[in-house]
Amino acid sequence: MCGVLLLATLLNYMDRQALPQTATELKARYDLGDARYGWVEGAFSWAFAGGSVLFGLLADRVGPRRLYPVVLIGWSAAGLATPLLADPAVTAWLEGPDDAPGAGPFRWLVLCRLLLGLFEAGHWPCALLTARHVLSPKDRPLGNGLLQSGATAGAVLIPVYVLVLGRLGGGWEVVFWTVGAVGLLWVPLWLAVVRPGDLPAGRSAAGADPGSAGPGGRDLARMLVALAVVVTGLNVSWQFLRAWLPKYLEESRGFTREAAAGIMIGYYLAADVGCLLSGALVRWGVGRGAGVHAARVGGFALFAAVVTTAAVVPLVGGGWAAAGLLVLAGAGILGLHPYYYALVQELPGRSVGTFGGILAAVGWVVLAGFQVAIGAHIEATRSYAAGLVIVGLAPLLGLAALVILWPRPAATTG
């Protein structure tokens, strides 16, 4: 079951990262400038916010076994449709005689990313509910790390895949078609591995969960505020680098496409190591007498400190020193995610999907505005410095929120 979850996360990120890995080529062919690219990423973020609430509510009511196939089919179809932006017969419907060049392909791409963001949002409530059902509180950070590591596996594979396809003569369109098609093959695998009865359906799942009651009242409100600050900081840091780092390396720092792909592979491999170490760190701390929550907060502080290396990048200029700092920051950012997921899983069991969806929506709405603003800023200044400083410092706000707002461990399940 956990292996199938990891594979779903891998496919989620391969579909998502297909665009950043081909964005420089699309910029040249279809007038996809930085401001337009910022709007495309903003559209994805707004849709992800709406999908987080929608599918969070549905996951609590119908359960992940039936909902998961729907979201996989939805985001795979969006990926399969993306290459139609190269078809003038399709994009002509989306542009007028007075539009700037490339308006039709740009609008088709926005539409496809809206659908991709909407359905990809459904992956996380389904995955978190499944993991919550099968893992104990002390094992959840490590289990969540394994789940999240699928993201880095997908992100490592996609630049290699793009390069290999290019050497074989395949265009950027083939990237989207093939990744989308593989996503459709995941659905029968899920239905074969997870049989009816393996996961309780809907709200009945909480009845068998000892943590289903969870906190309430003022404690719950404080936890939700703290988690909203945490997820917003993580979203801004991780998603900025996910979307902009390939362009930054090629267009701002002058790396070749092959060198940039190699750096991206190193970045995501380091992120994977950070993701797995963060969960192992909690198990190590608990094994030496620390409380579960204290071990989580201590680990969060350590990895947030690692992320600050991104803020130093503008001071060292370009070259391999900057690339090394960004690789280190990637390990820190993704290492923070398992802690966030484990904290969300401490919320009342009957509403984990709903609360998780609302929290994700908060983070993605903020991110949408940030992506649009940073795209305009980069196009106007040709500088990524402001974005990199924000990346490095944003998780510290989440750490402060946890320290100040989170109730004492006795008020939680864990």
C-alpha positions as CSV (number, residue, x, y, z in Angstrom):
1,M,0.0,0.0,0.0
2,C,2.8,2.4,0.9
3,G,4.6,1.6,-2.3
4,V,1.6,2.5,-4.4
5,L,1.3,5.8,-2.5
6,L,4.9,6.5,-3.3
7,L,4.3,5.8,-6.9
8,A,1.3,8.1,-6.9
9,T,3.4,10.9,-5.5
10,L,6.1,10.2,-8.2
11,L,3.5,10.5,-11.0
12,N,2.1,13.6,-9.4
13,Y,5.5,15.4,-9.5
14,M,6.4,14.1,-13.0
15,D,3.2,15.7,-14.4
16,R,3.9,18.8,-12.4
17,Q,7.5,19.2,-13.3
18,A,7.1,18.5,-17.0
19,L,6.4,22.2,-17.5
20,P,9.4,23.7,-15.6
21,Q,11.7,21.3,-17.4
22,T,10.4,22.4,-20.8
23,A,9.6,26.0,-20.0
24,T,12.7,27.5,-21.6
25,E,11.9,25.8,-24.9
26,L,8.3,26.9,-24.7
27,K,9.4,30.4,-24.0
28,A,11.2,30.6,-27.2
29,R,8.6,28.9,-29.3
30,Y,5.4,30.3,-27.9
31,D,6.3,33.7,-26.4
32,L,6.0,32.3,-22.8
33,G,7.8,35.1,-21.0
34,D,8.5,35.3,-17.3
35,A,5.4,37.3,-16.5
36,R,3.2,34.9,-18.4
37,Y,5.0,31.9,-16.8
38,G,4.2,33.5,-13.4
39,W,0.5,33.6,-14.3
40,V,0.6,30.0,-15.4
41,E,2.1,29.0,-12.0
42,G,-0.4,31.2,-10.3
43,A,-3.3,29.5,-12.1
44,F,-2.0,26.1,-11.0
45,S,-1.7,27.4,-7.4
46,W,-5.3,28.9,-7.3
47,A,-6.7,25.6,-8.7
48,F,-4.7,23.6,-6.2
49,A,-6.2,25.7,-3.4
50,G,-9.7,25.1,-4.6
51,G,-9.0,21.4,-5.2
52,S,-7.5,21.0,-1.7
53,V,-10.8,22.1,-0.1
54,L,-13.0,20.1,-2.5
55,F,-11.1,16.9,-2.3
56,G,-10.4,17.3,1.4
57,L,-14.2,17.3,2.0
58,L,-14.8,14.4,-0.4
59,A,-12.0,12.3,1.1
60,D,-13.6,12.5,4.6
61,R,-16.9,11.5,3.2
62,V,-16.2,8.8,0.6
63,G,-12.7,7.6,1.6
64,P,-9.5,7.4,-0.4
65,R,-10.1,4.1,-2.1
66,R,-12.8,5.4,-4.4
67,L,-11.6,9.0,-4.6
68,Y,-8.0,8.3,-5.6
69,P,-8.7,6.9,-9.1
70,V,-10.8,10.0,-9.9
71,V,-8.0,12.4,-9.1
72,L,-5.3,10.3,-11.0
73,I,-7.5,10.2,-14.1
74,G,-8.2,13.9,-13.8
75,W,-4.6,15.1,-13.6
76,S,-3.3,12.6,-16.2
77,A,-5.9,13.9,-18.6
78,A,-4.7,17.4,-18.0
79,G,-1.2,16.4,-18.8
80,L,-2.3,14.6,-22.0
81,A,-4.1,17.7,-23.2
82,T,-1.2,20.1,-22.6
83,P,0.6,19.5,-26.0
84,L,-2.5,20.7,-27.8
85,L,-1.2,24.2,-27.2
86,A,1.0,23.5,-30.3
87,D,-2.2,23.0,-32.5
88,P,-3.3,26.3,-34.0
89,A,-6.8,24.8,-34.6
90,V,-7.2,24.5,-30.9
91,T,-5.6,27.7,-29.7
92,A,-7.2,29.9,-32.3
93,W,-10.4,29.6,-30.3
94,L,-8.7,31.4,-27.4
95,E,-7.2,34.4,-29.1
96,G,-8.5,37.5,-30.9
97,P,-7.0,39.6,-33.7
98,D,-5.7,42.3,-31.3
99,D,-4.0,39.8,-28.9
100,A,-0.2,39.8,-28.4
101,P,1.7,36.9,-30.0
102,G,1.3,33.6,-28.3
103,A,-1.9,34.5,-26.5
104,G,-3.8,31.4,-27.6
105,P,-1.1,28.9,-26.5
106,F,-0.7,30.8,-23.3
107,R,-4.4,30.6,-22.5
108,W,-4.5,26.9,-23.3
109,L,-1.6,26.3,-21.0
110,V,-3.3,28.2,-18.2
111,L,-6.5,26.1,-18.7
112,C,-4.5,22.8,-18.6
113,R,-2.6,23.9,-15.5
114,L,-5.8,24.9,-13.8
115,L,-7.1,21.3,-14.4
116,L,-3.8,19.8,-13.3
117,G,-3.7,21.8,-10.1
118,L,-7.4,21.0,-9.3
119,F,-7.0,17.2,-9.5
120,E,-3.4,17.0,-8.2
121,A,-4.7,18.6,-5.0
122,G,-6.7,15.4,-4.4
123,H,-3.6,13.3,-4.0
124,W,-2.7,14.7,-0.6
125,P,-5.9,14.2,1.4
126,C,-6.1,10.7,0.0
127,A,-2.5,9.9,0.8
128,L,-2.6,11.4,4.3
129,L,-5.8,9.6,5.3
130,T,-4.3,6.3,4.1
131,A,-1.1,6.9,6.0
132,R,-2.9,8.0,9.2
133,H,-4.9,4.8,9.1
134,V,-1.9,2.4,8.8
135,L,0.8,4.2,10.9
136,S,1.2,5.0,14.6
137,P,2.0,8.6,15.7
138,K,5.8,8.0,16.2
139,D,6.1,6.3,12.8
140,R,4.1,8.9,10.8
141,P,7.0,11.3,10.2
142,L,9.1,8.5,8.7
143,G,6.1,7.1,6.8
144,N,5.2,10.6,5.5
145,G,8.9,11.0,4.5
146,L,8.7,7.8,2.4
147,L,5.4,9.1,0.9
148,Q,7.0,12.5,0.1
149,S,10.1,10.9,-1.3
150,G,8.0,9.9,-4.3
151,A,8.0,13.6,-5.2
152,T,11.8,13.8,-5.3
153,A,11.9,10.5,-7.3
154,G,9.6,12.0,-9.9
155,A,11.4,15.3,-9.9
156,V,14.8,13.4,-10.4
157,L,13.4,11.3,-13.2
158,I,11.8,14.1,-15.3
159,P,14.9,16.0,-16.2
160,V,16.7,12.8,-17.2
161,Y,13.6,11.7,-19.1
162,V,13.5,15.0,-21.0
163,L,17.2,14.8,-21.9
164,V,16.9,11.2,-23.1
165,L,13.8,11.9,-25.2
166,G,15.6,14.9,-26.7
167,R,18.6,12.7,-27.7
168,L,16.2,10.2,-29.2
169,G,14.5,13.0,-31.3
170,G,11.3,13.3,-29.2
171,G,9.9,16.7,-28.7
172,W,8.5,18.4,-25.6
173,E,5.0,17.1,-26.5
174,V,6.1,13.5,-26.0
175,V,7.1,14.3,-22.3
176,F,3.5,15.3,-21.5
177,W,1.8,12.5,-23.5
178,T,3.9,9.6,-22.0
179,V,3.8,10.8,-18.4
180,G,0.0,11.3,-18.6
181,A,-0.5,7.9,-20.1
182,V,1.5,6.2,-17.4
183,G,-0.6,7.9,-14.8
184,L,-3.7,6.2,-16.2
185,L,-2.0,2.8,-15.6
186,W,-1.8,3.5,-11.8
187,V,-5.6,3.3,-11.4
188,P,-6.0,-0.5,-11.9
189,L,-2.8,-1.0,-9.7
190,W,-4.4,0.9,-6.8
191,L,-7.7,-1.0,-7.1
192,A,-5.9,-4.3,-7.2
193,V,-3.6,-3.6,-4.2
194,V,-6.2,-1.8,-2.0
195,R,-9.2,-4.0,-1.9
196,P,-12.7,-3.1,-0.4
197,G,-12.4,-3.2,3.4
198,D,-8.7,-2.5,3.5
199,L,-9.4,1.2,4.2
200,P,-12.6,2.2,6.1
201,A,-14.8,4.4,3.8
202,G,-15.4,8.0,4.7
203,R,-16.1,9.1,8.2
204,S,-16.5,5.5,9.5
205,A,-12.7,5.4,9.3
206,A,-12.4,7.6,12.3
207,G,-14.4,5.4,14.5
208,A,-11.6,2.8,14.6
209,D,-8.9,5.4,15.1
210,P,-7.8,6.1,18.6
211,G,-6.9,9.6,17.7
212,S,-10.1,10.4,16.0
213,A,-11.5,12.7,18.7
214,G,-8.4,15.0,18.7
215,P,-8.2,18.4,20.2
216,G,-11.0,20.9,20.3
217,G,-11.9,24.5,21.2
218,R,-9.1,27.0,21.7
219,D,-6.4,24.3,21.3
220,L,-7.7,23.3,17.9
221,A,-7.9,27.0,16.8
222,R,-4.3,27.6,17.9
223,M,-3.1,24.4,16.1
224,L,-4.9,25.5,12.9
225,V,-3.3,28.9,12.9
226,A,0.1,27.5,13.5
227,L,-0.3,24.9,10.7
228,A,-1.5,27.7,8.3
229,V,1.7,29.6,8.9
230,V,3.8,26.5,8.6
231,V,2.2,25.3,5.3
232,T,2.4,28.8,3.8
233,G,6.1,29.1,4.4
234,L,6.8,25.6,3.1
235,N,4.7,26.2,0.0
236,V,6.4,29.4,-0.9
237,S,9.9,28.0,-0.4
238,W,9.4,24.6,-2.1
239,Q,7.2,25.7,-4.9
240,F,9.3,28.7,-5.9
241,L,12.3,26.5,-6.4
242,R,10.3,23.8,-8.0
243,A,8.9,26.2,-10.6
244,W,11.8,28.6,-11.2
245,L,15.0,26.8,-10.4
246,P,15.5,25.3,-13.9
247,K,14.9,28.7,-15.5
248,Y,17.2,30.4,-13.0
249,L,20.0,28.0,-13.8
250,E,19.7,28.2,-17.5
251,E,18.6,31.8,-18.1
252,S,20.1,33.7,-15.3
253,R,23.2,31.7,-14.4
254,G,24.1,30.5,-17.9
255,F,24.3,26.8,-17.2
256,T,23.8,24.5,-20.2
257,R,20.6,22.5,-20.3
258,E,22.6,19.3,-19.4
259,A,24.4,21.0,-16.5
260,A,21.1,22.5,-15.2
261,A,19.5,19.0,-15.4
262,G,22.4,17.6,-13.4
263,I,22.0,20.2,-10.8
264,M,18.3,19.6,-10.6
265,I,18.9,15.9,-10.1
266,G,21.3,16.7,-7.3
267,Y,18.8,19.1,-5.8
268,Y,16.0,16.5,-5.7
269,L,18.3,13.7,-4.5
270,A,19.4,15.9,-1.6
271,A,15.8,16.7,-0.9
272,D,15.0,13.0,-0.8
273,V,17.7,12.4,1.7
274,G,16.4,15.3,3.9
275,C,12.9,14.0,3.7
276,L,13.9,10.5,4.9
277,L,16.3,11.8,7.6
278,S,13.7,14.0,9.1
279,G,11.4,11.1,9.9
280,A,14.3,9.0,11.1
281,L,15.4,11.8,13.4
282,V,12.0,11.7,15.2
283,R,12.3,8.0,15.8
284,W,15.9,8.5,17.1
285,G,14.8,11.2,19.5
286,V,11.8,9.3,20.8
287,G,14.0,6.2,21.3
288,R,16.2,8.3,23.6
289,G,13.4,9.5,25.8
290,A,12.2,12.7,24.0
291,G,8.5,13.3,23.6
292,V,7.1,12.9,20.1
293,H,6.1,16.6,19.8
294,A,9.5,17.8,21.2
295,A,11.3,15.6,18.7
296,R,9.3,17.0,15.8
297,V,9.8,20.6,16.8
298,G,13.5,20.1,17.4
299,G,13.8,18.5,13.9
300,F,11.8,21.3,12.4
301,A,14.2,23.8,13.8
302,L,17.2,22.0,12.5
303,F,15.9,21.7,9.0
304,A,14.6,25.3,8.9
305,A,18.1,26.4,9.7
306,V,19.4,24.4,6.7
307,V,16.9,26.2,4.4
308,T,18.4,29.6,5.3
309,T,21.3,28.7,2.9
310,A,19.0,29.8,0.0
311,A,19.0,33.4,1.3
312,V,22.8,33.4,1.0
313,V,22.8,32.5,-2.7
314,P,22.5,36.2,-3.9
315,L,25.6,37.0,-1.9
316,V,27.8,34.4,-3.6
317,G,26.7,35.2,-7.2
318,G,26.4,32.4,-9.7
319,G,28.4,29.3,-10.4
320,W,28.7,26.1,-8.6
321,A,28.9,27.6,-5.1
322,A,25.3,28.9,-5.6
323,A,24.2,25.6,-7.0
324,G,25.6,23.8,-3.9
325,L,23.8,26.1,-1.5
326,L,20.5,25.6,-3.4
327,V,21.0,21.8,-3.2
328,L,21.5,22.0,0.5
329,A,18.4,24.2,0.8
330,G,16.4,21.6,-1.0
331,A,17.3,19.0,1.6
332,G,16.1,21.3,4.3
333,I,12.8,22.3,2.7
334,L,11.6,18.8,1.9
335,G,12.8,17.6,5.2
336,L,10.3,19.9,6.8
337,H,7.3,18.4,5.0
338,P,7.0,15.1,7.0
339,Y,6.8,17.2,10.2
340,Y,3.9,19.2,8.8
341,Y,2.0,16.1,7.6
342,A,2.5,14.4,11.0
343,L,1.1,17.5,12.8
344,V,-1.9,17.6,10.4
345,Q,-2.5,14.0,11.3
346,E,-2.9,15.0,15.0
347,L,-6.1,16.9,14.1
348,P,-9.5,15.3,14.8
349,G,-9.7,12.1,12.8
350,R,-13.2,12.7,11.4
351,S,-12.0,15.9,9.7
352,V,-8.3,15.3,8.8
353,G,-9.1,15.6,5.1
354,T,-11.3,18.7,5.5
355,F,-8.8,20.5,7.8
356,G,-5.9,19.4,5.7
357,G,-7.6,20.7,2.5
358,I,-8.4,24.1,4.1
359,L,-4.9,24.5,5.3
360,A,-3.5,23.6,1.9
361,A,-5.8,26.1,0.3
362,V,-4.5,28.8,2.5
363,G,-0.9,28.0,1.5
364,W,-1.7,27.8,-2.2
365,V,-3.8,31.0,-2.3
366,V,-0.8,32.9,-0.8
367,L,1.5,31.1,-3.2
368,A,-0.7,32.0,-6.3
369,G,-0.3,35.7,-5.6
370,F,3.4,35.3,-4.9
371,Q,4.0,33.4,-8.2
372,V,2.3,36.1,-10.2
373,A,4.1,38.9,-8.4
374,I,7.5,37.2,-8.5
375,G,7.1,36.5,-12.2
376,A,6.5,40.2,-12.9
377,H,9.4,41.1,-10.7
378,I,11.8,38.8,-12.4
379,E,10.8,40.0,-15.9
380,A,11.2,43.6,-14.8
381,T,14.5,43.2,-12.9
382,R,16.1,40.1,-14.4
383,S,16.9,39.2,-10.8
384,Y,15.9,36.2,-8.7
385,A,17.5,37.5,-5.5
386,A,14.2,38.6,-3.8
387,G,12.7,35.1,-4.3
388,L,15.7,33.3,-3.0
389,V,15.8,35.4,0.2
390,I,12.1,34.7,0.8
391,V,12.7,31.0,0.2
392,G,15.4,31.0,2.9
393,L,13.5,32.8,5.6
394,A,9.9,31.7,5.1
395,P,10.2,28.4,7.1
396,L,11.4,30.3,10.2
397,L,8.0,31.9,10.5
398,G,6.5,28.4,10.7
399,L,9.0,27.5,13.4
400,A,8.0,30.6,15.4
401,A,4.3,29.7,15.0
402,L,4.8,26.2,16.3
403,V,6.8,27.3,19.3
404,I,4.4,30.1,20.3
405,L,1.0,28.7,19.3
406,W,1.1,24.9,19.5
407,P,-0.6,23.6,22.7
408,R,1.4,21.6,25.2
409,P,1.8,17.9,24.2
410,A,-0.8,16.8,26.7
411,A,-3.4,18.6,24.6
412,T,-2.6,16.5,21.5
413,T,-2.6,12.9,20.6
414,G,1.0,12.5,20.3
